[in-house]
Amino acid sequence: MADPWDESAPDPGDLDGLDDVDLDRLLGSVPEISCGSVVGRFAAAVACLESAVDAVAAIAADPGLQAADGDRLIDWTRELERTRNKLQVPDQVLINLMEANRCRTAGPIGLFSTEHQFLAALLGIPVGEARSRVRAAQLLAPTSTILGDVVPARYPALAAAEATGEISRDRVDLLTRAFTEWEKLLPVDGNGVTEDSLAEAEELLADQSKVFDGRQLGQVIDRVAGWLLPDGMLDDRPAQDAVRQAEVRPIGRGMRKGMYRMEGHLTAEAGAKLLAVLDPLSKPRPVLDESGRIVMQDRRDRGMRLHDALEEVADRALRSADLPAHGGTPATLLLIAEEDDFVSGEGAGTTETGDVLPMDAVAGMSDEAEIVRVVFHSQTHEVLDLGRTRRLASYAQTLALVARDGGCTFPGCSKSPKWCQRHHIVDWAAGGPTDLDNLALLCGFHHQRFARHGWSSEQLGGRVWWRPPKIIDPAQKPILNTRFRDYPLIT
């Protein structure tokens, strides 16, 4: 194999020589890239890319680079950015190929219910970033059918624009978010969103995305949306239903870690109902004396008052005891803490979703809903038990499982107890008892699939551990899901 970095290549220390490197000629000189199977050529190209990046990084660390003038530095910075943007194309192709090859369910790193969860675990990136990459791959890269047929990219003009390297990842995210939203309106009659209008919007945005930055491109997207729906969604309940959504997510990092983020789009009817409930509860509430004079003004701004009104609505709903059951337990707030913390009123408790609440807040909620306080001994962490008289876990056992497991016990899964089922470690039909030491929380996805993929569970030290198949770990060492509980429990 010819070495593209041999002495005949441009001298890395020669800044003038770097301008004359012909990448096509360079890659064509490597036999594994210029001929052979597609798989072999791709592997060689990736290796060559890594070598090239290593060379650029090494030269960039050389103090001699300070001799370059400003124009060259600007050109190189732009070129590196274009190269970085171009790499989105093979990245998206690989994401779709991994899905077609069932890498997330039959691959070597585990069993994942969604593509973005798999990608986040594979690359060690935030779930939100993984979700954006998967969305872009689904819209801008070819996909495969179950029969192996290749389906072209859904938006070829956007894909071609991306391939130029002129569209950064944040702009790709803006575009794919917009088209994902507009696609929801295709089945709805009576609006301007059709296959033809989306094709026109694609052509326009493919050009504009290479010119405008993220903020300006967002404004262009808004104008295109106004063209697709000149009257918005006024009096168009089917269109509103198609794009309605609401999300409440815990914030896991930054200054607001420990709080929740709420966002979404409500239909006109739902929004009107919510405002009708919140408006009277969010009015300023100054402190008055016995004669009705204001002693202290309400210094909360409108946003704070709306937040407090929403919390009050939740309190009233919990007090009503009229909420539907979920995951085998009724609407109940499960609070978990050690005995010493409950006795002293200090420290903190943990809810079934993993949120930490100070003990004074726990005490203050005791009259707002059915609060089940699960107290563990500070040393043994003992919980209740029930013998083999029932096949289904009882209400009390379910609460104990929630307190002990915290959520799905399968490694890497983040499903909360509300989405979990009670799993017999040793199957009931095989003589497994309905005891806590033979039960585990498992989400529906993993409950249906773990056995066929060679996973098995067992209890060790009061925790549920999972042994992977030999394809993942020949030694089959047990793995513990530490997303919810990181202390040993004894049942």
C-alpha positions as CSV (number, residue, x, y, z in Angstrom):
1,M,0.0,0.0,0.0
2,A,1.3,3.4,-1.0
3,D,1.9,5.8,1.9
4,P,0.2,9.1,1.2
5,W,2.4,10.7,3.8
6,D,5.7,9.6,2.3
7,E,8.5,11.9,1.3
8,S,6.9,12.6,-2.1
9,A,4.0,14.2,-0.4
10,P,4.2,17.9,0.4
11,D,6.4,18.8,3.3
12,P,4.1,19.4,6.4
13,G,6.4,22.2,7.4
14,D,6.1,23.9,4.0
15,L,3.1,26.2,4.3
16,D,3.2,26.9,0.5
17,G,3.1,23.2,-0.3
18,L,-0.1,22.6,1.6
19,D,-2.0,24.7,-0.9
20,D,-1.1,22.3,-3.7
21,V,-2.3,19.1,-2.1
22,D,-4.8,17.5,-4.5
23,L,-7.0,15.4,-2.3
24,D,-8.5,13.4,-5.2
25,R,-5.0,12.5,-6.4
26,L,-3.9,11.7,-2.9
27,L,-6.8,9.3,-2.2
28,G,-6.5,7.8,-5.7
29,S,-2.9,6.8,-4.9
30,V,-4.1,4.5,-2.1
31,P,-5.1,1.1,-3.7
32,E,-7.6,0.3,-0.9
33,I,-9.5,3.5,-1.7
34,S,-9.2,3.6,-5.5
35,C,-10.2,-0.1,-6.0
36,G,-11.7,-3.1,-4.3
37,S,-15.0,-3.5,-2.5
38,V,-17.0,-0.5,-1.2
39,V,-16.6,-1.7,2.4
40,G,-12.8,-2.0,2.0
41,R,-12.6,1.4,0.2
42,F,-14.6,3.0,3.0
43,A,-12.5,1.5,5.7
44,A,-9.3,2.7,4.0
45,A,-10.8,6.2,3.4
46,V,-11.7,6.5,7.2
47,A,-8.2,5.4,8.1
48,C,-6.7,8.0,5.6
49,L,-9.0,10.6,7.1
50,E,-7.8,9.9,10.6
51,S,-4.2,10.1,9.4
52,A,-4.9,13.4,7.7
53,V,-6.6,14.8,10.9
54,D,-3.7,13.7,13.0
55,A,-1.3,15.4,10.6
56,V,-3.3,18.7,10.7
57,A,-3.4,18.5,14.5
58,A,0.4,17.9,14.7
59,I,1.2,20.8,12.4
60,A,-1.2,23.1,14.2
61,A,0.7,22.5,17.4
62,D,4.0,23.6,15.7
63,P,5.0,27.1,16.8
64,G,6.2,27.6,13.2
65,L,2.5,28.0,12.2
66,Q,2.6,31.5,13.6
67,A,4.4,32.6,10.4
68,A,1.2,32.3,8.5
69,D,-0.6,35.5,7.5
70,G,-4.1,36.5,8.5
71,D,-5.7,35.6,5.1
72,R,-4.3,32.1,5.3
73,L,-5.5,31.6,8.8
74,I,-9.0,32.7,7.8
75,D,-9.1,30.4,4.8
76,W,-7.9,27.4,6.8
77,T,-10.5,28.0,9.5
78,R,-13.2,28.2,6.9
79,E,-11.9,25.0,5.2
80,L,-11.8,23.1,8.4
81,E,-15.4,24.2,9.1
82,R,-16.5,23.0,5.7
83,T,-14.8,19.7,6.2
84,R,-16.4,19.3,9.6
85,N,-19.8,20.0,8.1
86,K,-19.3,17.6,5.2
87,L,-18.7,14.8,7.7
88,Q,-22.4,15.0,8.6
89,V,-23.1,13.1,5.4
90,P,-21.3,9.8,6.1
91,D,-22.3,10.2,9.8
92,Q,-26.0,10.1,8.7
93,V,-25.5,7.3,6.3
94,L,-23.9,5.2,9.1
95,I,-26.7,6.0,11.5
96,N,-29.2,4.6,9.0
97,L,-27.1,1.6,8.2
98,M,-26.7,0.7,11.9
99,E,-30.4,0.8,12.3
100,A,-30.9,-1.4,9.2
101,N,-28.4,-3.9,10.7
102,R,-30.2,-3.9,14.0
103,C,-27.1,-2.7,15.9
104,R,-29.2,-1.2,18.7
105,T,-31.0,-4.5,19.5
106,A,-28.4,-7.1,18.4
107,G,-25.2,-5.2,18.6
108,P,-22.3,-5.6,20.9
109,I,-23.1,-2.7,23.3
110,G,-26.5,-3.6,24.6
111,L,-30.2,-3.5,23.9
112,F,-31.8,-0.1,23.2
113,S,-35.5,0.8,22.5
114,T,-34.7,3.9,20.3
115,E,-32.1,5.0,17.9
116,H,-31.2,8.1,19.8
117,Q,-30.6,6.2,23.0
118,F,-28.3,3.8,21.2
119,L,-26.4,6.6,19.5
120,A,-26.0,8.5,22.8
121,A,-24.6,5.5,24.5
122,L,-22.4,4.6,21.5
123,L,-20.8,8.1,21.1
124,G,-21.1,9.4,24.7
125,I,-23.1,12.4,23.5
126,P,-26.2,14.1,25.1
127,V,-29.5,12.4,24.2
128,G,-30.8,15.7,22.7
129,E,-27.8,15.8,20.3
130,A,-28.3,12.2,19.4
131,R,-32.0,12.8,18.7
132,S,-31.1,15.7,16.3
133,R,-28.6,13.5,14.5
134,V,-31.0,10.6,14.1
135,R,-33.7,13.0,12.8
136,A,-31.3,14.4,10.2
137,A,-30.3,10.9,9.1
138,Q,-33.9,10.0,8.6
139,L,-34.6,13.0,6.4
140,L,-31.3,13.6,4.6
141,A,-29.6,10.2,4.1
142,P,-30.7,7.1,2.2
143,T,-32.5,4.4,4.2
144,S,-33.2,0.7,3.7
145,T,-36.4,-1.3,3.6
146,I,-36.9,-4.5,5.4
147,L,-36.0,-6.3,2.2
148,G,-32.8,-4.4,1.8
149,D,-33.9,-2.0,-0.9
150,V,-32.3,1.4,-0.8
151,V,-34.7,4.3,-0.4
152,P,-33.3,7.7,-1.5
153,A,-33.1,10.7,0.9
154,R,-36.5,12.2,1.6
155,Y,-35.1,15.7,0.9
156,P,-32.4,15.4,-1.7
157,A,-32.0,19.2,-2.3
158,L,-31.2,19.7,1.4
159,A,-28.9,16.7,1.4
160,A,-27.0,18.1,-1.6
161,A,-26.7,21.5,0.1
162,E,-25.4,19.7,3.2
163,A,-22.8,17.9,1.1
164,T,-21.2,21.2,0.1
165,G,-20.1,21.7,3.6
166,E,-21.8,25.1,3.8
167,I,-24.5,24.1,6.3
168,S,-23.4,23.7,9.9
169,R,-25.0,21.2,12.3
170,D,-27.1,23.7,14.1
171,R,-28.6,24.9,10.7
172,V,-29.3,21.2,9.7
173,D,-31.1,20.8,13.0
174,L,-33.3,23.9,12.4
175,L,-34.2,22.6,8.9
176,T,-35.0,19.0,10.0
177,R,-37.1,20.2,12.9
178,A,-39.1,22.4,10.6
179,F,-39.7,19.7,7.9
180,T,-40.6,17.2,10.6
181,E,-43.2,19.6,11.9
182,W,-44.6,20.4,8.5
183,E,-44.8,16.7,7.5
184,K,-47.3,16.2,10.3
185,L,-49.7,18.4,8.4
186,L,-49.6,16.4,5.1
187,P,-52.6,14.1,6.1
188,V,-54.7,17.1,7.1
189,D,-56.9,18.5,4.4
190,G,-57.5,22.2,3.7
191,N,-54.1,23.6,4.4
192,G,-51.2,24.7,2.2
193,V,-48.9,21.8,3.2
194,T,-48.7,19.4,0.3
195,E,-45.9,17.3,-1.3
196,D,-45.5,19.9,-3.9
197,S,-45.3,22.9,-1.5
198,L,-42.8,21.1,0.7
199,A,-40.7,20.4,-2.4
200,E,-40.8,24.2,-3.2
201,A,-39.9,25.0,0.4
202,E,-37.0,22.5,0.3
203,E,-35.5,24.1,-2.8
204,L,-35.8,27.6,-1.3
205,L,-34.3,26.6,2.1
206,A,-31.6,24.6,0.5
207,D,-30.2,27.8,-1.0
208,Q,-31.0,30.1,1.9
209,S,-29.4,27.8,4.5
210,K,-26.0,28.3,2.8
211,V,-26.3,32.0,3.2
212,F,-27.9,32.8,6.6
213,D,-26.7,31.9,10.0
214,G,-28.9,30.1,12.6
215,R,-30.9,33.1,13.9
216,Q,-31.5,34.5,10.4
217,L,-32.3,31.1,9.0
218,G,-34.9,30.7,11.8
219,Q,-36.5,33.8,10.5
220,V,-36.5,32.5,7.0
221,I,-38.1,29.3,8.2
222,D,-40.8,31.3,9.9
223,R,-41.5,33.1,6.7
224,V,-41.8,29.9,4.8
225,A,-44.1,28.5,7.4
226,G,-46.3,31.6,6.9
227,W,-46.3,30.9,3.2
228,L,-47.3,27.3,3.8
229,L,-50.1,28.3,6.2
230,P,-51.0,32.0,5.4
231,D,-53.8,32.0,8.1
232,G,-51.8,30.0,10.6
233,M,-54.0,27.4,12.3
234,L,-57.0,29.7,13.2
235,D,-60.2,27.6,13.4
236,D,-58.3,24.6,12.0
237,R,-58.6,22.0,14.8
238,P,-57.4,19.1,12.7
239,A,-54.1,20.9,11.9
240,Q,-53.7,21.9,15.6
241,D,-54.3,18.3,16.6
242,A,-51.6,17.1,14.2
243,V,-48.9,19.2,15.8
244,R,-50.0,19.4,19.4
245,Q,-47.4,18.3,22.0
246,A,-46.3,19.0,25.5
247,E,-43.1,18.0,27.3
248,V,-42.0,18.2,30.9
249,R,-38.4,17.1,31.3
250,P,-36.0,17.2,34.3
251,I,-32.9,19.4,33.8
252,G,-29.8,17.4,34.4
253,R,-27.1,19.9,34.2
254,G,-26.2,23.6,34.5
255,M,-27.4,26.2,37.0
256,R,-31.0,24.9,36.9
257,K,-30.1,21.3,37.5
258,G,-32.8,19.7,39.7
259,M,-35.6,21.8,38.1
260,Y,-37.9,20.9,35.2
261,R,-38.3,22.3,31.7
262,M,-41.8,22.6,30.3
263,E,-42.5,23.4,26.6
264,G,-44.9,22.5,23.9
265,H,-47.8,23.6,21.6
266,L,-51.4,23.5,22.8
267,T,-54.5,23.4,20.7
268,A,-56.7,26.5,21.0
269,E,-59.2,24.6,23.1
270,A,-56.6,23.2,25.5
271,G,-54.8,26.5,25.8
272,A,-58.1,28.3,26.6
273,K,-59.0,25.8,29.2
274,L,-55.5,26.0,30.8
275,L,-55.6,29.8,30.9
276,A,-59.1,29.7,32.4
277,V,-57.8,27.6,35.2
278,L,-54.5,29.5,35.7
279,D,-55.6,33.1,35.3
280,P,-57.6,33.4,38.5
281,L,-55.0,31.4,40.5
282,S,-52.1,33.6,39.1
283,K,-53.4,37.0,40.2
284,P,-51.2,38.9,42.6
285,R,-51.8,37.9,46.2
286,P,-50.6,40.7,48.5
287,V,-50.6,40.2,52.3
288,L,-53.5,42.1,53.9
289,D,-54.1,43.1,57.5
290,E,-57.3,42.6,59.4
291,S,-58.8,45.8,57.9
292,G,-57.9,44.8,54.3
293,R,-55.0,47.1,53.9
294,I,-52.0,45.9,52.0
295,V,-49.2,45.0,54.3
296,M,-46.8,43.5,51.8
297,Q,-47.0,43.5,48.0
298,D,-46.8,40.3,46.0
299,R,-43.4,40.7,44.4
300,R,-43.7,37.7,42.1
301,D,-43.6,38.5,38.4
302,R,-46.2,37.0,36.1
303,G,-44.1,34.0,35.2
304,M,-43.6,33.1,38.8
305,R,-47.3,33.5,39.5
306,L,-48.2,31.2,36.6
307,H,-45.7,28.6,37.8
308,D,-47.2,28.7,41.3
309,A,-50.7,28.5,39.9
310,L,-49.8,25.4,37.9
311,E,-48.3,23.8,41.0
312,E,-51.6,24.6,42.9
313,V,-53.6,22.9,40.1
314,A,-51.3,19.8,40.5
315,D,-51.8,19.9,44.3
316,R,-55.6,20.0,43.8
317,A,-55.5,17.1,41.3
318,L,-53.4,15.0,43.7
319,R,-55.8,15.7,46.6
320,S,-58.8,14.7,44.6
321,A,-57.6,11.1,44.5
322,D,-59.3,10.9,41.1
323,L,-56.3,10.3,38.9
324,P,-56.0,7.1,36.9
325,A,-53.6,4.3,37.8
326,H,-50.4,3.8,36.0
327,G,-47.8,1.1,36.0
328,G,-49.8,-1.0,38.4
329,T,-50.1,1.7,41.1
330,P,-52.6,4.5,41.6
331,A,-51.5,8.2,41.4
332,T,-49.2,8.1,44.4
333,L,-46.1,10.1,45.3
334,L,-43.5,7.6,46.6
335,L,-40.8,9.2,48.8
336,I,-37.8,7.2,49.8
337,A,-35.4,8.0,52.5
338,E,-33.3,6.5,55.4
339,E,-34.8,6.2,58.8
340,D,-32.5,8.8,60.4
341,D,-33.5,11.5,57.9
342,F,-37.2,11.0,58.5
343,V,-36.8,11.1,62.2
344,S,-34.6,14.2,62.2
345,G,-36.4,16.0,59.5
346,E,-33.1,16.7,57.8
347,G,-31.5,15.4,54.7
348,A,-33.5,14.6,51.6
349,G,-35.9,12.1,50.2
350,T,-36.1,10.7,46.7
351,T,-39.2,10.4,44.6
352,E,-40.0,7.4,42.3
353,T,-38.7,9.3,39.3
354,G,-35.3,10.0,41.0
355,D,-36.0,13.6,42.0
356,V,-34.5,14.7,45.3
357,L,-36.7,16.7,47.7
358,P,-35.6,18.2,51.0
359,M,-37.4,16.7,54.0
360,D,-39.2,19.9,54.9
361,A,-40.7,19.8,51.4
362,V,-41.7,16.2,51.9
363,A,-43.5,17.1,55.2
364,G,-45.3,20.0,53.5
365,M,-46.7,17.7,50.8
366,S,-48.1,15.2,53.2
367,D,-51.6,16.7,53.1
368,E,-51.6,17.3,49.3
369,A,-51.7,13.7,48.1
370,E,-51.3,10.1,49.1
371,I,-47.7,10.1,50.2
372,V,-46.2,6.7,50.7
373,R,-43.0,7.0,52.7
374,V,-40.7,4.1,52.3
375,V,-38.1,4.2,55.1
376,F,-35.0,2.1,54.8
377,H,-32.9,1.0,57.7
378,S,-29.6,3.0,57.4
379,Q,-27.6,-0.3,57.4
380,T,-29.8,-3.1,56.0
381,H,-32.2,-1.1,53.7
382,E,-34.8,-3.8,54.4
383,V,-38.1,-3.7,52.5
384,L,-41.3,-5.8,52.8
385,D,-41.8,-9.3,51.4
386,L,-44.7,-11.5,50.2
387,G,-44.7,-15.3,49.5
388,R,-45.7,-17.3,46.6
389,T,-49.5,-16.9,47.1
390,R,-49.9,-14.5,44.2
391,R,-48.7,-14.5,40.6
392,L,-49.1,-10.7,40.2
393,A,-47.2,-8.4,42.5
394,S,-49.4,-6.7,45.1
395,Y,-49.8,-3.0,45.5
396,A,-47.5,-3.1,48.5
397,Q,-44.9,-5.1,46.6
398,T,-45.1,-2.8,43.6
399,L,-44.4,0.2,45.9
400,A,-41.4,-1.7,47.4
401,L,-40.1,-2.5,43.9
402,V,-40.3,1.2,42.9
403,A,-38.5,2.1,46.1
404,R,-35.8,-0.5,45.6
405,D,-35.2,-0.4,41.8
406,G,-36.2,3.2,41.0
407,G,-37.0,2.3,37.4
408,C,-36.2,-0.2,34.8
409,T,-33.4,-2.4,36.0
410,F,-32.0,-3.2,32.5
411,P,-28.5,-1.6,32.1
412,G,-28.6,1.8,30.6
413,C,-32.4,2.2,30.6
414,S,-33.9,5.4,32.0
415,K,-37.6,4.4,32.0
416,S,-39.3,5.5,35.3
417,P,-41.5,3.1,37.3
418,K,-44.6,4.4,35.6
419,W,-43.5,2.7,32.4
420,C,-42.4,-0.5,34.0
421,Q,-43.8,-4.0,34.6
422,R,-43.1,-6.5,37.4
423,H,-40.8,-9.1,36.1
424,H,-40.2,-12.6,37.7
425,I,-36.5,-13.3,37.6
426,V,-37.3,-17.0,37.8
427,D,-40.5,-17.4,35.8
428,W,-43.7,-18.1,37.7
429,A,-44.3,-21.1,35.4
430,A,-40.9,-22.5,36.4
431,G,-41.6,-22.3,40.1
432,G,-40.5,-18.7,40.7
433,P,-42.2,-17.1,43.7
434,T,-43.8,-13.7,43.8
435,D,-41.4,-12.5,46.4
436,L,-39.4,-9.3,46.3
437,D,-36.1,-11.2,45.9
438,N,-37.6,-12.8,42.7
439,L,-39.1,-9.6,41.2
440,A,-37.7,-6.7,39.3
441,L,-39.0,-3.6,37.5
442,L,-38.5,-3.9,33.7
443,C,-39.9,-1.6,31.0
444,G,-42.1,-3.1,28.4
445,F,-39.5,-2.8,25.7
446,H,-36.8,-4.8,27.6
447,H,-39.4,-7.2,29.1
448,Q,-40.4,-8.4,25.7
449,R,-36.8,-8.6,24.3
450,F,-34.2,-9.5,26.9
451,A,-34.6,-13.3,26.7
452,R,-34.5,-13.6,22.9
453,H,-31.3,-11.6,22.9
454,G,-29.6,-13.8,25.5
455,W,-29.8,-11.6,28.7
456,S,-30.6,-13.0,32.1
457,S,-31.2,-11.4,35.5
458,E,-30.4,-12.3,39.1
459,Q,-30.3,-10.7,42.5
460,L,-27.0,-10.1,44.2
461,G,-26.7,-8.1,47.4
462,G,-30.3,-6.9,47.3
463,R,-29.9,-5.5,43.7
464,V,-31.0,-6.8,40.3
465,W,-28.1,-7.5,38.1
466,W,-28.1,-8.5,34.4
467,R,-25.8,-10.9,32.7
468,P,-25.2,-10.0,29.0
469,P,-24.9,-12.6,26.2
470,K,-21.4,-13.9,25.3
471,I,-21.4,-11.8,22.1
472,I,-21.2,-8.7,24.4
473,D,-19.0,-10.2,27.2
474,P,-17.6,-13.7,26.8
475,A,-17.2,-13.8,30.7
476,Q,-20.8,-12.7,31.1
477,K,-20.0,-10.5,34.1
478,P,-23.2,-9.1,35.7
479,I,-24.1,-5.4,35.0
480,L,-26.0,-3.1,37.3
481,N,-28.2,-0.2,36.2
482,T,-27.0,2.7,38.4
483,R,-29.2,5.4,36.9
484,F,-31.7,5.3,39.7
485,R,-30.0,3.7,42.8
486,D,-26.3,3.6,43.6
487,Y,-26.4,2.1,47.1
488,P,-26.8,-1.6,48.0
489,L,-30.2,-2.8,49.3
490,I,-30.9,-6.0,51.1
491,T,-34.4,-7.5,50.8
